[in-house]
């Protein structure tokens, strides 16, 4: 999911997207570990490397935030279907 927001203060385009398993295999995992780690689930890879998003070319750990809108997750406003998304995004 690629989303681009325009920052009103700086008139700058911000690219943010959730990393996929393909991103981890191609860009993050070292070549000698690819065979073993490619069998892991994407949630396990995000937990292992502590990276969830790429924002303006920088890898960020956004656990604790909604993976879609990146707002802070509260326990009473988290979706019952997926703990990584707020109620509004699902």
C-alpha positions as CSV (number, residue, x, y, z in Angstrom):
1,X,0.0,0.0,0.0
2,X,1.6,3.3,-1.1
3,X,0.2,6.5,0.2
4,X,1.5,10.0,-0.4
5,X,0.6,12.9,1.7
6,X,1.3,16.5,1.1
7,X,2.8,18.2,4.2
8,X,1.1,21.6,4.5
9,X,3.9,23.2,6.5
10,X,6.8,22.4,4.1
11,X,4.9,21.7,0.8
12,X,6.8,18.5,0.6
13,X,5.5,15.2,-0.6
14,X,5.9,12.4,1.9
15,X,6.0,8.8,0.7
16,X,5.1,6.1,3.3
17,X,4.3,2.5,2.8
18,X,4.2,-0.8,4.7
19,X,7.1,-3.1,4.0
20,X,6.2,-6.4,2.3
21,X,7.9,-9.8,2.5
22,X,9.3,-9.1,-0.9
23,X,11.0,-5.9,0.4
24,X,12.6,-7.9,3.3
25,X,13.9,-10.6,1.0
26,X,15.3,-8.3,-1.7
27,X,16.6,-5.4,0.4
28,X,17.0,-6.2,4.1
29,X,17.9,-9.8,4.6
30,X,21.5,-10.7,4.1
31,X,22.2,-13.1,1.2
32,X,23.5,-16.0,3.4
33,X,20.2,-15.9,5.5
34,X,17.7,-15.6,2.6
35,X,16.9,-19.3,2.4
36,X,16.1,-19.7,6.1
37,X,14.4,-16.4,6.7
38,X,12.3,-16.4,3.6
39,X,10.2,-19.2,5.2
40,X,9.1,-16.9,8.0
41,X,5.8,-15.0,8.1
42,X,5.9,-11.3,7.4
43,X,4.8,-10.5,11.0
44,X,7.8,-12.5,12.3
45,X,10.2,-10.7,10.0
46,X,8.9,-7.3,11.2
47,X,9.3,-8.4,14.8
48,X,12.8,-9.8,14.2
49,X,14.2,-6.8,12.4
50,X,12.0,-4.2,14.2
51,X,11.1,-2.5,11.0
52,X,7.6,-2.0,9.6
53,X,7.5,1.0,7.2
54,X,9.6,2.9,4.7
55,X,9.0,6.7,5.1
56,X,10.8,9.0,2.7
57,X,13.5,6.3,2.0
58,X,14.1,5.7,5.7
59,X,13.3,2.4,7.4
60,X,11.1,3.0,10.5
61,X,9.7,0.9,13.3
62,X,6.0,2.0,13.6
63,X,4.8,-0.8,15.8
64,X,2.2,0.6,18.2
65,X,0.8,2.8,15.4
66,X,-1.9,1.9,12.9
67,X,-0.1,0.4,9.9
68,X,-2.4,2.3,7.5
69,X,-2.8,5.9,8.9
70,X,0.2,5.8,11.3
71,X,-1.8,7.2,14.2
72,X,-1.0,6.0,17.7
73,X,-3.1,2.9,18.7
74,X,-5.1,2.9,21.9
75,X,-6.3,-0.3,23.4
76,X,-9.9,0.7,23.2
77,X,-9.6,1.9,19.6
78,X,-7.9,-1.1,18.1
79,X,-9.7,-3.3,15.5
80,X,-10.7,-6.7,16.9
81,X,-9.8,-8.3,13.5
82,X,-6.2,-7.1,13.4
83,X,-4.2,-5.5,16.3
84,X,-2.1,-3.4,14.0
85,X,-4.9,-1.3,12.6
86,X,-7.3,1.2,14.1
87,X,-11.1,0.8,13.9
88,X,-11.3,3.5,11.2
89,X,-8.9,1.9,8.8
90,X,-10.5,-1.6,8.8
